[in-house]
Amino acid sequence: MMRRKFSSFLVLSVLFGLSIFGGAPGCVAEGPSAGAVAGFNSYVTGVESRLGQQHRSVDAFLASGALAPRSATRLRGGELIVEEVTPSGGTALPGALLHHWRGTAFAPGATAADFERLMKDFNAYPQNFSPQVLQARVISQRGDSLQTMMRVRQRHVITVVMDTAYDVTFGRLDGRHGYSISRSTRISEIGSPGTSAERELSAKEEHGFLWRMNTYWSYEERDGGLYMQVESVSLTRSIPRGLGWAVQPFVESVPRDSLEFTLRSACNGLRNGNEREKKSDVAVARGIGR
């Protein structure tokens, strides 16, 4: 515990002491470079091509190895399996880092329909995914395609609040296999959130904590529950030269921690929903018995 506190203090001291978050010349990112955006787009094209193939096959709906006997046993025991797909610390792009993480979980007693209800109920995101999601709403919807807005808060040594917009699409292979694709269309860092001075930071003021974020869910109903797999591909600013020893552990931990939080929150949301449904069924049955 003491080592973790010291590590957090050290990172914070380095970040603020060298004015990475204070606007020093060359330290504040002015949005991703054209090369970084092109690299990100090329990478996610490959990811989506591979997922498209998976989602056409019942036998390989989740990423390879996710349901191997040993992994499935761990998942059904309540363990999360989280792995970094890109090299440790992310893939370097011009002035940026690309991060790709994958996490898998199992929710006993849950169904694909339960998961779809949970994920489509954006108004309940501030409750189901608290404290990371502060606000959420649907801007427009056409069938299973939605445009959404969310205000999110990331706490990890420092606290960052961002307004994010996404294009979200849901799809199904059959009643037991489904997926969703969420692509960020706009991410804005918010300065002084929740105060009278709150405002959206300009491209010259933002710090590049998150420039792009695509999220891909795949879920399969079997073994008396639901296997859920989420892949997150994000683009952030690169680590300032000479600070990798201090900043890289911080940069690596945020995507992993966020992924784990999202998976656990989804499992909790499914469990709470099932418990409410059971209580409702009991209440109805008692009413009928009278």
C-alpha positions as CSV (number, residue, x, y, z in Angstrom):
1,M,0.0,0.0,0.0
2,M,2.8,2.4,0.9
3,R,4.6,1.6,-2.4
4,R,1.4,2.3,-4.4
5,K,0.9,5.7,-2.6
6,F,4.5,6.6,-3.2
7,S,4.2,5.6,-6.9
8,S,1.1,7.7,-7.3
9,F,2.7,10.7,-5.5
10,L,5.8,10.3,-7.7
11,V,3.8,10.3,-11.0
12,L,1.7,13.2,-9.9
13,S,4.8,15.2,-8.9
14,V,6.5,14.5,-12.2
15,L,3.4,15.4,-14.2
16,F,2.7,18.7,-12.4
17,G,6.3,19.5,-11.6
18,L,7.2,19.5,-15.3
19,S,4.0,21.3,-16.2
20,I,2.7,18.6,-18.5
21,F,-0.8,19.7,-17.4
22,G,0.1,23.3,-17.0
23,G,0.6,24.4,-20.6
24,A,4.3,24.4,-20.9
25,P,5.6,24.8,-24.4
26,G,5.5,21.5,-26.3
27,C,3.7,19.7,-23.5
28,V,0.0,20.4,-24.4
29,A,-1.3,18.4,-27.3
30,E,-3.1,20.2,-30.1
31,G,-5.1,17.3,-31.3
32,P,-3.9,14.1,-33.0
33,S,-1.6,14.4,-36.0
34,A,-2.9,13.3,-39.5
35,G,-0.5,10.4,-39.3
36,A,-1.9,9.3,-35.9
37,V,-5.5,9.5,-37.2
38,A,-4.6,7.5,-40.3
39,G,-2.8,4.9,-38.2
40,F,-5.8,4.6,-35.9
41,N,-8.3,4.3,-38.7
42,S,-6.2,1.6,-40.4
43,Y,-5.9,-0.4,-37.3
44,V,-9.6,-0.3,-36.4
45,T,-10.4,-1.3,-40.0
46,G,-8.4,-4.5,-39.4
47,V,-10.1,-5.1,-36.0
48,E,-13.6,-4.6,-37.4
49,S,-12.8,-7.0,-40.3
50,R,-11.7,-9.7,-37.9
51,L,-14.8,-9.1,-35.7
52,G,-17.0,-9.2,-38.7
53,Q,-15.8,-12.7,-39.5
54,Q,-16.2,-13.8,-35.9
55,H,-19.8,-12.5,-35.7
56,R,-20.8,-14.7,-38.7
57,S,-19.8,-17.9,-36.9
58,V,-21.5,-19.6,-33.9
59,D,-18.3,-21.7,-33.3
60,A,-15.9,-18.7,-33.2
61,F,-18.1,-15.8,-32.0
62,L,-15.7,-14.7,-29.3
63,A,-11.9,-14.1,-29.8
64,S,-9.8,-17.2,-30.0
65,G,-9.1,-18.9,-26.7
66,A,-11.7,-17.1,-24.7
67,L,-13.8,-20.2,-24.1
68,A,-10.9,-22.7,-23.9
69,P,-11.7,-25.1,-21.0
70,R,-9.3,-23.5,-18.5
71,S,-10.4,-20.0,-19.4
72,A,-14.1,-20.9,-19.2
73,T,-13.6,-22.4,-15.8
74,R,-11.9,-19.2,-14.5
75,L,-14.6,-17.1,-16.0
76,R,-17.4,-19.1,-14.4
77,G,-15.6,-18.8,-11.1
78,G,-16.1,-15.1,-11.3
79,E,-12.7,-14.1,-12.6
80,L,-12.2,-11.5,-15.3
81,I,-9.7,-12.2,-18.0
82,V,-8.1,-9.0,-19.3
83,E,-5.3,-8.8,-21.8
84,E,-3.4,-6.2,-23.7
85,V,-3.6,-6.9,-27.5
86,T,-1.1,-4.2,-28.5
87,P,2.5,-4.3,-27.2
88,S,2.9,-3.2,-23.6
89,G,2.4,0.6,-23.3
90,G,0.6,0.8,-26.7
91,T,1.7,1.1,-30.3
92,A,3.6,4.3,-31.2
93,L,2.0,6.5,-33.9
94,P,3.2,10.0,-34.8
95,G,2.8,12.0,-31.6
96,A,0.4,9.4,-30.2
97,L,-0.1,6.0,-28.7
98,L,-2.7,3.4,-29.8
99,H,-4.0,1.1,-27.1
100,H,-6.0,-2.2,-27.6
101,W,-7.3,-4.1,-24.7
102,R,-9.6,-7.1,-24.5
103,G,-11.6,-8.3,-21.5
104,T,-13.9,-11.2,-21.0
105,A,-16.4,-12.0,-18.2
106,F,-19.2,-14.4,-17.4
107,A,-22.6,-13.4,-15.9
108,P,-24.4,-16.5,-14.5
109,G,-28.1,-16.6,-15.2
110,A,-28.0,-13.7,-17.7
111,T,-29.2,-13.9,-21.3
112,A,-28.3,-12.0,-24.5
113,A,-31.7,-10.2,-24.3
114,D,-30.8,-9.1,-20.7
115,F,-27.5,-7.7,-21.9
116,E,-29.1,-5.8,-24.8
117,R,-31.6,-4.2,-22.5
118,L,-28.8,-3.1,-20.1
119,M,-26.7,-1.6,-22.9
120,K,-29.5,0.1,-24.7
121,D,-30.8,1.8,-21.6
122,F,-28.5,4.8,-21.8
123,N,-30.6,6.9,-19.4
124,A,-29.6,4.4,-16.7
125,Y,-25.8,4.5,-17.5
126,P,-25.1,7.0,-14.6
127,Q,-26.5,4.4,-12.2
128,N,-25.2,1.2,-13.9
129,F,-21.7,2.6,-14.7
130,S,-21.2,5.0,-11.8
131,P,-19.0,6.8,-10.9
132,Q,-17.3,6.9,-14.4
133,V,-20.4,7.9,-16.3
134,L,-22.0,11.1,-15.1
135,Q,-24.5,11.7,-17.8
136,A,-25.8,9.8,-20.8
137,R,-28.6,10.2,-23.4
138,V,-29.6,9.1,-26.9
139,I,-29.5,12.0,-29.4
140,S,-31.1,10.1,-32.3
141,Q,-32.1,6.5,-33.1
142,R,-32.9,4.6,-36.2
143,G,-33.6,0.9,-35.5
144,D,-30.5,-0.6,-33.9
145,S,-28.3,2.4,-34.8
146,L,-28.0,5.2,-32.3
147,Q,-26.2,8.5,-31.7
148,T,-25.4,9.0,-28.1
149,M,-23.7,11.6,-25.8
150,M,-22.0,10.8,-22.5
151,R,-20.1,12.8,-19.9
152,V,-17.5,10.6,-18.3
153,R,-15.1,11.0,-15.4
154,Q,-11.8,9.2,-15.1
155,R,-10.0,9.2,-11.8
156,H,-6.5,7.9,-11.6
157,V,-4.2,10.1,-9.6
158,I,-5.9,13.1,-11.3
159,T,-9.5,13.5,-12.3
160,V,-10.4,14.2,-15.9
161,V,-13.9,14.9,-17.2
162,M,-14.8,14.6,-20.9
163,D,-17.9,15.0,-23.1
164,T,-18.0,12.2,-25.6
165,A,-20.2,11.4,-28.6
166,Y,-20.6,8.0,-30.2
167,D,-22.2,6.2,-33.1
168,V,-23.5,2.9,-31.7
169,T,-24.8,-0.1,-33.6
170,F,-26.3,-3.3,-32.2
171,G,-26.5,-6.6,-34.1
172,R,-27.3,-10.3,-33.7
173,L,-26.3,-13.5,-35.2
174,D,-29.2,-15.3,-33.5
175,G,-31.0,-15.2,-30.2
176,R,-28.0,-16.3,-28.2
177,H,-25.2,-14.3,-30.0
178,G,-25.1,-10.5,-30.3
179,Y,-22.6,-7.7,-30.6
180,S,-22.3,-3.9,-30.6
181,I,-20.0,-1.4,-32.2
182,S,-19.4,2.0,-30.6
183,R,-17.2,4.5,-32.5
184,S,-16.3,7.9,-31.0
185,T,-17.2,10.9,-33.2
186,R,-16.2,13.6,-30.7
187,I,-14.3,13.8,-27.5
188,S,-13.9,17.1,-25.6
189,E,-12.0,17.7,-22.4
190,I,-14.0,19.8,-19.9
191,G,-12.3,22.4,-17.7
192,S,-13.5,23.2,-14.2
193,P,-16.5,20.8,-14.5
194,G,-19.5,21.4,-12.3
195,T,-18.5,25.0,-11.5
196,S,-19.6,28.3,-12.9
197,A,-16.3,28.4,-14.9
198,E,-17.0,25.1,-16.6
199,R,-16.1,25.1,-20.3
200,E,-14.9,22.9,-23.1
201,L,-11.2,23.2,-23.6
202,S,-9.9,24.2,-27.0
203,A,-7.6,22.0,-29.1
204,K,-4.7,24.0,-27.9
205,E,-5.7,23.6,-24.3
206,E,-6.6,20.0,-24.0
207,H,-4.0,17.4,-22.8
208,G,-4.7,14.5,-25.2
209,F,-5.8,12.1,-22.5
210,L,-8.2,10.6,-25.0
211,W,-8.5,11.4,-28.7
212,R,-10.3,8.4,-30.1
213,M,-12.2,5.5,-28.4
214,N,-13.9,2.6,-30.2
215,T,-15.5,-0.2,-28.1
216,Y,-16.6,-3.6,-29.4
217,W,-18.9,-5.9,-27.4
218,S,-19.4,-9.6,-28.3
219,Y,-21.7,-11.7,-26.1
220,E,-22.7,-15.4,-26.2
221,E,-25.3,-17.1,-24.1
222,R,-24.3,-20.6,-23.0
223,D,-23.4,-22.7,-19.9
224,G,-26.3,-21.2,-17.9
225,G,-25.2,-17.6,-18.4
226,L,-23.7,-15.0,-20.6
227,Y,-20.1,-14.7,-21.8
228,M,-19.3,-11.0,-22.5
229,Q,-16.2,-9.9,-24.3
230,V,-15.3,-6.2,-24.8
231,E,-12.4,-4.8,-26.9
232,S,-11.3,-1.2,-26.5
233,V,-9.2,0.6,-29.0
234,S,-8.1,4.1,-28.0
235,L,-5.8,6.8,-29.1
236,T,-4.0,9.1,-26.7
237,R,-1.1,11.5,-26.8
238,S,2.4,10.0,-26.7
239,I,4.5,10.0,-23.5
240,P,6.9,13.0,-23.3
241,R,10.5,12.1,-24.0
242,G,12.4,11.1,-20.9
243,L,9.4,10.5,-18.8
244,G,8.5,6.9,-19.8
245,W,9.8,5.5,-16.5
246,A,7.3,7.5,-14.6
247,V,4.4,8.1,-16.9
248,Q,4.2,4.8,-18.8
249,P,2.8,2.8,-15.8
250,F,0.1,5.4,-15.4
251,V,-0.8,5.4,-19.1
252,E,-0.9,1.6,-19.2
253,S,-3.1,1.3,-16.1
254,V,-5.9,3.6,-17.1
255,P,-7.2,1.5,-20.1
256,R,-6.9,-1.7,-18.2
257,D,-8.7,-0.3,-15.1
258,S,-11.4,1.3,-17.2
259,L,-12.0,-2.0,-19.0
260,E,-12.2,-4.0,-15.8
261,F,-14.6,-1.4,-14.3
262,T,-16.9,-1.6,-17.3
263,L,-17.0,-5.4,-17.3
264,R,-17.7,-5.6,-13.5
265,S,-20.4,-2.9,-13.8
266,A,-22.0,-4.8,-16.6
267,C,-22.0,-8.0,-14.5
268,N,-23.4,-6.1,-11.5
269,G,-26.1,-4.5,-13.7
270,L,-27.2,-7.9,-15.1
271,R,-27.3,-9.4,-11.6
272,N,-29.3,-6.5,-10.2
273,G,-31.7,-6.6,-13.1
274,N,-32.3,-10.3,-12.6
275,E,-32.9,-9.8,-8.9
276,R,-35.4,-7.1,-9.6
277,E,-37.2,-9.3,-12.1
278,K,-37.3,-12.2,-9.6
279,K,-38.8,-9.9,-6.9
280,S,-41.3,-8.6,-9.4
281,D,-42.3,-12.1,-10.3
282,V,-42.8,-13.1,-6.7
283,A,-44.9,-10.0,-6.1
284,V,-47.1,-10.8,-9.1
285,A,-47.4,-14.4,-8.0
286,R,-48.5,-13.4,-4.5
287,G,-51.0,-11.0,-5.9
288,I,-52.5,-13.7,-8.1
289,G,-52.6,-16.1,-5.2
290,R,-54.8,-13.7,-3.3
